[in-house]
Amino acid sequence: MPKVALDPFDDAPAPLPRRGNLPAPADRSRDASGDAPAPVRRPMRIWILSDLQTDREVLPALPVVAPDFDVLVLAGGIAPSLEACLRWIAAERDGLIAGKPVILVAGSAEFGTAAPDPDGIARARELAVGMGVRLLSDETARLEAPDGTAVHVVGATLWTDWCLMGPFQGQGARVQARRMWSADGSHPVRPPGWSPHDALAAHARSRAYIEDALAAIVQQGLGFRPGPQTLVPGVRPEDRAVVVTHHAPSRRCLPELWKGWSYERWLPATYASDLEAIMLSWGAPALWIHGAVPEAVDIRVGKTRVVANPRGVGNGFDPSLVVEV
């Protein structure tokens, strides 16, 4: 298949590739008359990486030559600050990334030196734009493909709601987390100055944004005219939705034999929340990419393929993982 350069951040529409368990697209090689050839839908190839921990040299090496991809999605956990994360991307811009567009969602590691702050995120976003990077924090980016359709990427850190062990377990998990998180922020899942109730509030905002953005996409895809305050303008019938978060959207994203289950009950709730209802409902995304888990994930929840590719040793990490939407 010939390589096609995409400009994912302009204002025209794009196609969606499918792979693995995703259903094959309908054959549109001819129109209803059987005569005129129709445009061939070209998949969007997404290179997925997370939890690279670029400050640690003991982890598996990244490929010297990148796979064939259209856009790189980094689902957080890249470096110990947003600035360090952007420096790594800049260093790889002309090499591994080869000038291709990048979607970045910050994880807990990116806030390792400072709690999430709207002004700090805004400054990092401005720096990122000049590098061809879209830093998404409760935002949506439009990726364009040659056939005129689009992939709408809904991105958020998605801090957890602490209720992974059950709807009535959240308060207990927050109490335990507050006791375990050290005052200096040295715990790996807690930014300094960041409390469990801060994470819960941020989760509520991100979840509402994801739900509302997906609703806007599916409504316009069905032909409804968007209002002036729509979160995602310009959606066309053939467009698709992809969600990217750092924290996981399902309990099933954590391995059954993970040693974290045997620790205090608060720990798994720092890595994942139960958002399966979104993937089982009207407007579910085609793909949900995340990080913040100990092992690679490739499962289907309802209508959605859920994929994570965290860098690690013996955890299923594939440095060249490309998924087509």
C-alpha positions in Angstrom: 0.0 0.0 0.0 1.6 3.3 -1.0 2.4 5.7 1.9 0.1 8.7 2.0 1.1 11.8 3.9 -1.7 13.1 6.1 -2.2 16.5 7.7 -4.3 15.4 10.7 -4.9 18.9 12.0 -6.4 20.6 9.0 -10.2 21.0 8.4 -11.0 18.3 5.9 -12.4 14.8 6.6 -10.7 11.1 6.6 -11.1 7.2 6.4 -10.8 4.5 9.1 -8.7 1.3 8.9 -9.8 -1.9 10.6 -7.8 -4.7 12.0 -8.0 -7.6 14.5 -11.5 -8.0 15.8 -12.9 -4.9 14.1 -15.5 -5.8 11.4 -14.3 -5.5 7.8 -15.6 -2.5 5.9 -18.3 -3.0 3.3 -17.1 -3.5 -0.3 -17.6 -0.2 -2.0 -15.4 -0.9 -5.1 -18.5 -0.2 -7.3 -21.6 1.9 -7.0 -25.2 0.5 -7.1 -25.1 0.3 -10.9 -22.1 -1.9 -10.8 -20.2 0.4 -13.2 -18.5 3.3 -11.6 -15.7 2.6 -9.1 -16.1 4.2 -5.7 -13.2 5.6 -3.6 -11.3 2.9 -1.7 -11.4 3.5 2.0 -8.0 3.7 3.4 -7.4 2.7 7.1 -5.9 5.2 9.5 -2.8 3.5 10.9 -2.2 4.4 14.6 1.1 3.6 16.2 0.3 3.1 19.9 2.8 3.6 22.8 2.4 4.4 26.5 4.4 4.4 29.7 7.7 4.7 27.9 9.4 6.0 31.1 12.2 7.5 28.9 14.2 8.3 32.0 14.7 4.5 32.7 17.3 2.8 30.5 16.6 -0.8 31.7 13.4 -1.1 29.6 13.2 -2.6 26.1 14.5 -0.4 23.4 12.2 1.3 20.9 12.7 0.4 17.3 15.4 2.1 15.3 13.1 2.4 12.4 9.5 3.3 13.0 6.7 1.1 11.7 4.5 2.3 8.8 2.0 4.6 10.5 0.0 7.8 10.0 -0.2 9.2 13.5 1.6 8.3 16.8 -0.6 8.2 19.9 1.3 8.5 23.2 -1.1 7.6 26.0 0.9 9.1 28.9 3.7 7.9 31.2 6.3 9.1 28.7 8.6 11.2 31.0 8.7 12.6 34.5 7.3 16.0 33.5 5.4 17.5 30.5 8.5 19.5 29.6 10.7 16.3 29.6 8.0 14.6 27.5 8.1 17.3 24.9 11.9 17.3 24.9 11.8 13.6 24.1 9.4 14.1 21.3 11.5 17.0 19.9 14.6 14.8 20.0 12.8 12.0 18.0 11.0 14.4 15.7 13.3 13.9 12.7 14.2 10.4 13.6 11.8 7.8 15.0 8.7 10.0 14.6 9.8 11.1 11.1 7.8 14.3 11.1 4.5 12.5 11.5 1.7 14.0 13.6 1.5 13.1 17.3 -1.4 12.9 19.7 -0.3 13.2 23.4 -2.4 12.6 26.5 -0.6 13.4 29.8 -0.4 10.7 32.5 0.5 10.8 36.2 4.2 10.7 35.3 3.9 13.9 33.3 2.7 15.6 36.5 5.5 14.1 38.6 6.9 17.5 39.4 3.7 19.6 39.7 0.0 19.0 40.1 -2.2 19.4 37.0 -2.6 23.1 36.4 -4.7 24.7 33.6 -2.0 27.4 33.0 0.8 24.8 32.9 -1.1 22.6 30.5 -1.9 25.6 28.3 1.8 26.5 28.1 2.7 23.0 27.2 0.0 22.9 24.6 1.4 26.0 22.9 4.9 24.4 22.8 3.5 21.2 21.5 1.6 22.8 18.6 4.9 24.1 17.1 6.2 20.5 17.1 3.2 19.0 15.3 1.9 17.6 18.6 -1.7 17.8 19.9 -1.7 17.7 23.7 -5.3 16.7 24.6 -6.8 17.5 28.0 -10.5 17.1 27.7 -10.3 18.0 24.0 -10.8 16.5 20.6 -8.5 16.5 17.6 -9.6 15.8 14.0 -7.4 13.5 12.0 -7.8 13.8 8.2 -7.4 10.9 5.7 -7.2 11.1 1.9 -10.7 9.9 1.1 -12.5 12.7 2.9 -13.5 11.0 6.1 -12.1 11.8 9.5 -11.1 10.2 12.8 -12.1 12.3 15.8 -9.7 11.6 18.7 -11.2 12.4 22.1 -8.4 12.8 24.7 -8.2 13.1 28.5 -5.9 12.0 31.3 -9.0 10.5 33.0 -8.0 10.4 36.6 -9.9 7.6 38.4 -13.1 7.8 40.3 -11.8 5.4 43.0 -14.9 3.1 42.6 -13.3 0.3 40.7 -14.0 -2.2 43.5 -17.7 -1.1 43.6 -19.8 2.1 43.7 -19.7 2.2 47.5 -16.0 1.6 47.8 -14.8 4.9 46.6 -14.7 6.7 49.9 -12.7 3.9 51.5 -10.2 3.9 48.6 -9.7 7.6 48.9 -9.1 7.4 52.6 -6.5 4.7 52.1 -4.9 6.5 49.2 -4.6 9.7 51.3 -2.9 7.7 54.0 -0.4 6.1 51.6 0.4 9.0 49.4 3.4 10.7 51.0 3.4 14.4 51.7 6.3 15.0 49.3 4.5 13.3 46.4 7.0 10.5 46.1 4.4 7.9 45.5 4.5 7.0 41.8 0.8 7.6 41.1 0.5 10.9 43.0 1.6 14.4 41.8 2.8 16.7 44.6 -0.1 18.8 45.9 -2.7 16.5 44.4 -5.3 14.8 46.6 -7.7 11.9 46.0 -10.6 14.2 45.9 -8.8 16.3 43.3 -8.5 13.2 41.1 -12.2 12.4 41.6 -13.2 15.9 40.5 -10.9 15.8 37.5 -12.4 12.3 36.6 -16.0 13.7 36.7 -15.0 16.5 34.3 -13.2 14.2 31.9 -15.9 11.6 31.9 -18.6 14.2 31.1 -16.4 15.6 28.3 -15.9 12.1 26.8 -19.6 11.3 26.9 -20.6 14.6 25.5 -18.0 14.6 22.7 -19.0 11.1 21.6 -22.7 12.1 21.6 -21.8 15.1 19.4 -20.0 12.8 17.0 -22.7 10.2 16.6 -25.5 12.7 16.4 -23.9 14.6 13.5 -23.0 11.3 11.9 -26.7 10.5 11.8 -27.4 13.8 10.1 -28.4 16.0 13.1 -27.3 19.6 12.8 -24.8 20.7 15.5 -25.6 23.6 17.8 -23.3 26.6 18.1 -21.7 25.2 21.3 -21.1 21.7 20.0 -17.9 20.1 21.4 -17.0 18.5 18.0 -18.0 20.4 14.9 -17.9 19.3 11.3 -18.6 15.5 11.7 -19.7 13.6 8.6 -21.6 10.3 8.3 -18.5 8.2 7.6 -16.4 9.6 10.4 -15.3 7.5 13.4 -14.4 8.2 17.0 -11.4 7.1 19.0 -10.8 7.8 22.7 -7.4 8.2 24.2 -6.9 8.3 28.0 -4.0 7.6 30.3 -5.9 5.7 32.9 -7.8 2.6 31.9 -11.6 2.5 31.2 -12.3 -1.0 32.6 -11.4 -3.4 35.4 -10.7 -5.9 32.6 -7.7 -3.8 31.5 -5.9 -5.0 34.7 -4.5 -8.6 34.5 -6.3 -11.1 36.6 -3.0 -12.4 38.2 -1.6 -8.9 38.8 0.0 -8.7 42.2 -1.7 -5.3 42.8 -5.0 -7.1 43.5 -3.5 -8.6 46.7 -2.5 -5.2 48.1 -4.8 -2.8 49.8 -8.0 -2.4 47.9 -7.3 1.2 47.0 -4.4 0.4 44.7 -6.2 -1.0 41.6 -8.6 2.0 41.8 -5.6 4.4 41.1 -5.2 2.8 37.6 -8.7 2.2 36.2 -12.3 3.2 36.4 -15.4 1.4 35.1 -16.5 3.2 32.0 -17.8 0.2 30.2 -21.2 1.8 29.9 -19.8 4.2 27.4 -18.5 1.4 25.2 -21.8 -0.5 25.5 -24.0 2.4 24.6 -25.1 4.4 21.5 -22.2 6.4 20.2 -19.5 4.0 21.5 -16.0 4.7 20.0 -14.4 2.3 17.5 -11.2 2.3 19.5 -10.2 3.2 23.1 -6.4 3.6 23.7 -5.0 3.9 27.2 -1.9 3.4 29.4 -1.3 3.0 33.1 -1.5 -0.8 33.2 1.2 -3.4 33.9 0.6 -5.5 30.8 -0.5 -5.0 27.2 -4.2 -5.0 26.5 -6.2 -5.9 23.4 -9.8 -6.7 24.3 -13.3 -5.8 23.0 -15.8 -4.2 25.4 -19.2 -3.9 23.7 -18.7 -2.0 20.4 -15.2 -0.9 21.2 -11.7 -2.3 20.8 -9.6 -1.4 23.9 -5.8 -1.4 23.4 -2.9 -0.5 25.6 0.8 -1.0 24.8 2.9 -0.1 27.9 6.6 -0.4 27.7 7.9 -3.1 30.0 9.8 -6.4 30.3 7.7 -9.6 29.6 4.4 -7.7 29.6 3.5 -8.1 26.0 4.9 -4.7 24.9 5.2 -4.4 21.1 7.4 -1.4 20.2 6.0 -1.5 16.6 2.3 -1.9 17.4 0.1 -0.3 14.8 -3.7 -0.5 14.9 -6.0 0.4 12.0 -9.2 2.2 12.6 
